[in-house]
């Protein structure tokens, strides 16, 4: 009997430790998710543009494929990679993030450049009309997953930096939970956004009340404007997130001049208003990070298009 009681005591002790670990993981997940919220919003804003121009029946399958790619980025590639780098070679994390940030700046600046190019819209329409739809879908999904990788790396790095525990098991489980929850939230929201016009059509056609039909028509009419707004926000997000990554990385590596100036400008703007000081500080920081990101991206366009891309094309040909 005494042996059974001792065994039950051991089981109870193990259960208490497990419960405490679950509580710690939940708390760390909530904290990490809150810290990464800004990048999560950017991720949600960037994604809808990748289904623009496709038929309605392909929108959800495309989002599903991008979501699976995003989860693979976070759980299979970034989670073990970041933990290994954090343990064996932590000094390379910041430079790698800066490279990712520079890539976001390049992508965002390229969108801005083509928006002002007279033939930009024609080229996009020509792609949709002349390319094989399946091949075009593969290109869009691959591009979305590639962009997601940079944003996911930022999310997971922020989450890792937020975890206070040094226990590798705790860090790994928390990162896995954060990555999974954020992926579900982001791509669930994206799916709702891109299918909202279909919901509007159904309401306009089948609602039993005039208000319901009017609301449905409003959704249908408003969705093109919302998608255009999200495309704009997504491009801006690439610039300000990419610029912020590079500016913060420069500060970490010992070149704080630009980071300090932007920080001081944000603080001065926040002190100049009586309300919403936190939002004002964020907005000013995002604005100057975005300006820096645009300048950096524009400088990278000739380097990428005339040197790096031809080099890769040449290697691929061989």
Secondary structure per residue as TSV (DSSP state, phi and psi in degrees):
chain	resnum	aa	ss	phi	psi
A	1	X	-	360.0	-41.9
A	2	X	H	-63.6	-34.6
A	3	X	H	-65.3	-39.1
A	4	X	H	-65.7	-41.7
A	5	X	H	-63.0	-41.6
A	6	X	H	-62.7	-40.0
A	7	X	H	-64.1	-43.4
A	8	X	H	-63.3	-36.9
A	9	X	H	-62.5	-42.2
A	10	X	H	-63.5	-43.1
A	11	X	H	-62.1	-42.1
A	12	X	H	-63.1	-40.6
A	13	X	H	-64.8	-42.9
A	14	X	H	-62.6	-41.6
A	15	X	H	-62.4	-39.0
A	16	X	H	-64.4	-43.3
A	17	X	H	-62.4	-43.2
A	18	X	H	-63.1	-42.8
A	19	X	H	-63.4	-40.5
A	20	X	H	-64.3	-38.9
A	21	X	H	-64.4	-41.0
A	22	X	H	-62.9	-42.4
A	23	X	H	-62.2	-43.0
A	24	X	H	-62.6	-42.5
A	25	X	H	-64.6	-42.3
A	26	X	H	-62.8	-43.2
A	27	X	H	-65.4	-44.2
A	28	X	H	-65.6	-36.6
A	29	X	H	-63.1	-46.4
A	30	X	H	-61.5	-43.4
A	31	X	H	-65.7	-44.0
A	32	X	H	-66.1	-40.4
A	33	X	H	-63.2	-39.4
A	34	X	H	-65.3	-41.9
A	35	X	H	-64.0	-35.4
A	36	X	T	-90.3	6.2
A	37	X	H	-57.4	-39.4
A	38	X	H	-60.9	-44.1
A	39	X	H	-70.2	-33.2
A	40	X	H	-61.1	-44.5
A	41	X	H	-60.8	-42.7
A	42	X	H	-61.2	-41.7
A	43	X	H	-61.1	-44.2
A	44	X	H	-65.8	-33.7
A	45	X	H	-74.3	-33.3
A	46	X	H	-72.1	-38.3
A	47	X	H	-66.7	-41.5
A	48	X	G	-57.2	-25.5
A	49	X	G	-65.9	-18.2
A	50	X	G	-77.5	-14.1
A	51	X	G	-102.8	0.5
A	52	X	T	-64.9	129.4
A	53	X	T	96.5	-11.8
A	54	X	S	-89.2	158.7
A	55	X	-	-66.9	155.8
A	56	X	H	-59.8	-33.5
A	57	X	H	-74.1	-11.3
A	58	X	H	-99.6	-7.7
A	59	X	H	-64.1	-53.9
A	60	X	H	-65.1	-42.2
A	61	X	H	-58.7	-37.7
A	62	X	H	-66.2	-45.5
A	63	X	H	-61.2	-41.2
A	64	X	H	-60.7	-42.9
A	65	X	H	-65.9	-40.5
A	66	X	H	-65.8	-40.5
A	67	X	H	-61.9	-43.0
A	68	X	H	-63.6	-41.0
A	69	X	H	-63.3	-38.7
A	70	X	H	-63.9	-43.6
A	71	X	H	-64.5	-38.9
A	72	X	I	-63.2	-43.0
A	73	X	I	-54.6	-47.5
A	74	X	I	-74.4	-49.1
A	75	X	I	-86.8	-43.3
A	76	X	I	-87.8	-36.6
A	77	X	I	-100.3	-56.9
A	78	X	I	-74.3	-41.1
A	79	X	H	-58.2	-58.8
A	80	X	H	-65.7	-35.6
A	81	X	H	-63.9	-45.9
A	82	X	H	-65.9	-39.0
A	83	X	H	-67.3	-39.2
A	84	X	H	-66.7	-44.0
A	85	X	H	-64.5	-41.1
A	86	X	H	-63.1	-30.5
A	87	X	H	-87.1	-45.5
A	88	X	H	-96.8	-34.1
A	89	X	-	-145.9	63.8
A	90	X	T	-64.4	-21.7
A	91	X	H	-69.0	-18.3
A	92	X	H	-88.6	-9.8
A	93	X	H	-63.4	-46.1
A	94	X	H	-63.1	-48.4
A	95	X	H	-59.8	-38.3
A	96	X	H	-65.0	-41.2
A	97	X	H	-62.6	-38.5
A	98	X	H	-64.7	-37.1
A	99	X	H	-62.6	-42.5
A	100	X	H	-63.1	-41.7
A	101	X	H	-62.6	-40.2
A	102	X	H	-63.3	-36.9
A	103	X	H	-64.9	-40.9
A	104	X	H	-62.4	-41.7
A	105	X	H	-60.4	-43.4
A	106	X	H	-60.9	-46.8
A	107	X	H	-62.5	-45.3
A	108	X	H	-64.5	-43.6
A	109	X	H	-65.2	-35.3
A	110	X	H	-64.5	-38.9
A	111	X	H	-63.0	-43.5
A	112	X	H	-63.2	-44.7
A	113	X	H	-59.8	-46.0
A	114	X	H	-72.6	-23.7
A	115	X	H	-65.9	-29.6
A	116	X	H	-95.5	-7.6
A	117	X	S	-77.8	133.4
A	118	X	T	-60.7	-27.8
A	119	X	T	-99.0	4.7
A	120	X	H	-61.1	-51.4
A	121	X	H	-63.2	-36.9
A	122	X	H	-62.4	-40.9
A	123	X	H	-64.3	-42.3
A	124	X	H	-62.7	-45.9
A	125	X	H	-63.1	-38.5
A	126	X	H	-64.4	-40.0
A	127	X	H	-58.5	-46.2
A	128	X	H	-65.7	-31.9
A	129	X	H	-85.3	-36.7
A	130	X	H	-100.2	-28.8
A	131	X	S	-78.7	150.4
A	132	X	-	-60.5	126.3
A	133	X	H	-55.6	-39.6
A	134	X	H	-65.9	-40.8
A	135	X	H	-67.2	-40.6
A	136	X	H	-64.1	-39.6
A	137	X	H	-62.1	-42.4
A	138	X	H	-59.8	-42.3
A	139	X	H	-62.7	-44.6
A	140	X	H	-65.1	-44.5
A	141	X	H	-64.1	-43.9
A	142	X	H	-62.4	-42.2
A	143	X	H	-64.3	-40.4
A	144	X	H	-64.9	-43.2
A	145	X	H	-67.1	-35.3
A	146	X	H	-65.6	-45.3
A	147	X	H	-65.6	-40.3
A	148	X	H	-60.2	-34.0
A	149	X	H	-58.4	-41.6
A	150	X	H	-66.2	-47.4
A	151	X	H	-65.3	-39.8
A	152	X	H	-64.5	-37.8
A	153	X	H	-61.8	-41.1
A	154	X	H	-65.3	-43.9
A	155	X	H	-60.3	-48.6
A	156	X	H	-68.8	-34.3
A	157	X	H	-68.6	-42.2
A	158	X	H	-60.3	-43.9
A	159	X	H	-62.3	-43.9
A	160	X	H	-62.6	-40.6
A	161	X	H	-67.5	-23.0
A	162	X	H	-83.4	-24.7
A	163	X	-	-71.0	121.2
A	164	X	-	-81.0	-26.9
A	165	X	-	-71.1	142.9
A	166	X	-	-97.3	0.9
A	167	X	-	-70.8	118.9
A	168	X	H	-59.2	-36.9
A	169	X	H	-62.9	-45.4
A	170	X	H	-62.4	-44.0
A	171	X	H	-62.4	-45.2
A	172	X	H	-63.8	-46.5
A	173	X	H	-64.8	-42.2
A	174	X	H	-62.7	-44.4
A	175	X	H	-62.4	-39.3
A	176	X	H	-64.5	-42.5
A	177	X	H	-65.7	-46.2
A	178	X	H	-59.2	-49.0
A	179	X	H	-60.4	-42.2
A	180	X	H	-68.0	-47.5
A	181	X	H	-62.2	-45.4
A	182	X	H	-63.7	-39.8
A	183	X	H	-63.0	-44.5
A	184	X	H	-63.1	-44.8
A	185	X	H	-64.2	-48.6
A	186	X	H	-62.7	-52.6
A	187	X	H	-79.7	-22.2
A	188	X	H	-65.0	-44.0
A	189	X	H	-64.6	-41.1
A	190	X	H	-63.1	-42.3
A	191	X	H	-61.1	-41.8
A	192	X	H	-63.1	-41.2
A	193	X	H	-63.5	-49.1
A	194	X	H	-74.4	-19.6
A	195	X	T	-98.1	2.9
A	196	X	H	-63.6	-32.6
A	197	X	H	-67.6	-35.9
A	198	X	H	-64.7	-39.7
A	199	X	H	-61.3	-41.7
A	200	X	H	-61.8	-43.1
A	201	X	H	-60.9	-41.9
A	202	X	H	-65.8	-43.0
A	203	X	H	-63.4	-44.0
A	204	X	H	-63.0	-30.2
A	205	X	H	-90.9	-29.8
A	206	X	H	-119.9	-10.1
A	207	X	-	-63.4	141.9
A	208	X	S	-85.1	-10.6
A	209	X	S	-115.1	152.7
A	210	X	H	-64.5	-36.2
A	211	X	H	-64.9	-39.5
A	212	X	H	-65.1	-42.1
A	213	X	H	-66.8	-38.6
A	214	X	H	-65.2	-39.6
A	215	X	H	-63.4	-41.6
A	216	X	H	-61.5	-44.2
A	217	X	H	-63.9	-36.6
A	218	X	H	-62.8	-40.2
A	219	X	H	-62.6	-44.6
A	220	X	H	-62.6	-46.3
A	221	X	H	-69.9	-30.8
A	222	X	H	-84.4	-20.9
A	223	X	H	-63.4	-41.2
A	224	X	H	-58.6	-39.0
A	225	X	H	-66.5	-41.0
A	226	X	H	-64.7	-42.3
A	227	X	H	-65.3	-38.3
A	228	X	H	-65.1	-40.0
A	229	X	H	-63.6	-43.6
A	230	X	H	-65.1	-36.2
A	231	X	H	-63.0	-42.2
A	232	X	H	-63.7	-46.7
A	233	X	H	-63.1	-38.9
A	234	X	H	-62.8	-41.7
A	235	X	H	-65.6	-45.3
A	236	X	H	-60.8	-37.2
A	237	X	H	-63.5	-41.7
A	238	X	H	-57.3	-41.9
A	239	X	H	-71.3	-46.3
A	240	X	H	-77.0	-33.6
A	241	X	H	-69.7	-46.0
A	242	X	H	-61.9	-44.3
A	243	X	H	-62.2	-41.1
A	244	X	H	-63.5	-41.3
A	245	X	H	-60.9	-45.8
A	246	X	H	-68.2	-45.4
A	247	X	H	-62.3	-45.4
A	248	X	H	-66.4	-37.8
A	249	X	H	-63.6	-38.8
A	250	X	H	-61.4	-39.6
A	251	X	H	-65.4	-41.9
A	252	X	H	-64.6	-36.4
A	253	X	T	-83.6	1.7
A	254	X	T	104.1	13.7
A	255	X	-	-120.5	75.8
A	256	X	-	-86.2	-0.3
A	257	X	H	-54.0	-52.7
A	258	X	H	-67.1	-43.8
A	259	X	H	-59.3	-45.2
A	260	X	H	-63.9	-41.7
A	261	X	H	-64.5	-44.5
A	262	X	H	-64.0	-40.8
A	263	X	H	-62.2	-43.0
A	264	X	H	-66.3	-40.6
A	265	X	H	-62.9	-41.2
A	266	X	H	-65.3	-41.8
A	267	X	H	-64.7	-42.5
A	268	X	H	-62.8	-41.2
A	269	X	H	-66.5	-39.2
A	270	X	H	-65.2	-39.9
A	271	X	H	-71.2	-19.6
A	272	X	T	-81.5	-11.4
A	273	X	S	-116.4	148.4
A	274	X	S	-83.2	-20.8
A	275	X	S	-130.6	164.2
A	276	X	-	52.1	42.8
A	277	X	H	-64.4	-37.4
A	278	X	H	-63.4	-43.0
A	279	X	H	-65.4	-41.6
A	280	X	H	-61.9	-44.3
A	281	X	H	-61.1	-43.3
A	282	X	H	-63.7	-45.0
A	283	X	H	-62.7	-42.6
A	284	X	H	-66.1	-42.5
A	285	X	H	-61.1	-46.8
A	286	X	H	-62.5	-38.5
A	287	X	H	-62.5	-50.1
A	288	X	H	-72.6	-34.0
A	289	X	H	-61.4	-40.5
A	290	X	H	-66.6	-40.0
A	291	X	H	-62.4	-45.6
A	292	X	H	-61.9	-42.8
A	293	X	H	-61.7	-39.3
A	294	X	H	-65.4	-45.1
A	295	X	H	-62.3	-46.0
A	296	X	H	-62.4	-44.3
A	297	X	H	-62.7	-41.6
A	298	X	H	-63.8	-36.5
A	299	X	H	-68.3	-29.8
A	300	X	H	-81.0	-20.7
A	301	X	H	-57.1	-51.9
A	302	X	H	-64.1	-35.4
A	303	X	H	-63.7	-43.2
A	304	X	I	-71.6	-43.2
A	305	X	I	-80.5	-27.8
A	306	X	I	-103.7	-17.7
A	307	X	I	-119.4	-59.9
A	308	X	I	-69.6	-51.5
A	309	X	H	-63.5	-45.0
A	310	X	H	-60.4	-33.4
A	311	X	H	-64.5	-45.1
A	312	X	H	-66.2	-39.1
A	313	X	H	-63.8	-38.8
A	314	X	H	-66.2	-43.6
A	315	X	H	-65.0	-38.0
A	316	X	H	-66.0	-35.6
A	317	X	H	-66.6	-34.0
A	318	X	-	-81.6	360.0
